[in-house]
Amino acid sequence: MRVLIADDERLARQRLLSLLEKEEDVQVVGECSDGAAAAEMLKSRPVDVAFLDIEMPGQSGLEALSSADSGMQPLVVFITAFEQYAVRAFEANAFDYLLKPYREERLRNTLSRLRGHLALLSKQASPASMDKATSDVERLPIKSNGRIILLKTQEIEWIEAEHNYVRLHTRGVTHLIRDTMSSLEAKLSSKTFRRIHRSTIVNIERIKEIQPWFRGDAIVVLDNGQKLTASRNYRDRLKEWLG
C-alpha cells in the first residue's frame, strides 16, 4: 500500500508516520506540509492512499485532491482536528476521515478497510485468467545439503518470520528458506493459508480451536498442540474464514 501524508502540523505528521511504519505492507512514498506539494506528488508518483489534512496553508487537502490527475486518483483519508469537517470530507467522496490526535486502534480499523477495498479494486481490474487461484504453488523448493527438496505446501502446518528468512514448520521438521512473509503469502493458497500475525502464517486446516486473548488478540491452537498468537491487526482474516 503506497501512502502519501500531507499535514502542515509537524508533530501530527510524525505521529501518523510512526504509526504507519509499524505496518509491514505500508510504504510511505511521500510526506509534505502543504497542499501545493501534495498536489505535485499526486501528479508525479503512484499513490494508493492519500492522508490529507483538510486545512493547510496555500491549498487545502480538498484543493490538492481536485488538482490531481483523474487517472491517478488515490483513496483519500482526510485528517483534521475538527469533527465538523467530516461532512465536507464525505462530500468529496473521501474513503474515511481521522480526527487528531490519532488513536492507533482507529487508524488500524481504517487500514484494514483500505486493504479490503484495494484488494477488491485489484481483483476487479485483473482478467479472470489472472485469478490467484490459478497461480497458487503446490510445492516449494527447499535447498538441503546440496539437494533440492520439493515440499508439498499442504504439509506445512505454520510459518514464522526469522530475520531475513522464513521458517516452515511441518510434522516434526522445520525448513529455513530465504523469502519474505508477504512474498510467501502471495504464493500460497488463501483457501488454506492465512496470515494471523505480521510474523505468522497458519495452515487453517491444522487449527483445532481459537481462544480469545488480551486487547483483541487471540490464541490459535493447532491440532499438534502448538499455540500461536493472532494479532488484532489480522483477526479479520480469521473472521472471513470462520464466516
Protein Blocks (a to p, Z undefined) as FASTA:
>chain_A
ZZddddfblklmmmmmmmmmmpmkbccfbdcfbfklmmmmmmmpccfbdcddfbdghiaf
klmmmmpcfklcccdddddfbfklmmmmmmnopabdcdddddfklmmmmmmmmmmmmmmm
mmmmpcfklgfklmccfbdcddeehiacdddfklpmbdcdehjaccdddehiacdddddf
klmmmmpcfklpccfbfkbccdfklpmbdcddeehiacdddfkopacdddfklmmmmmmm
nZZ
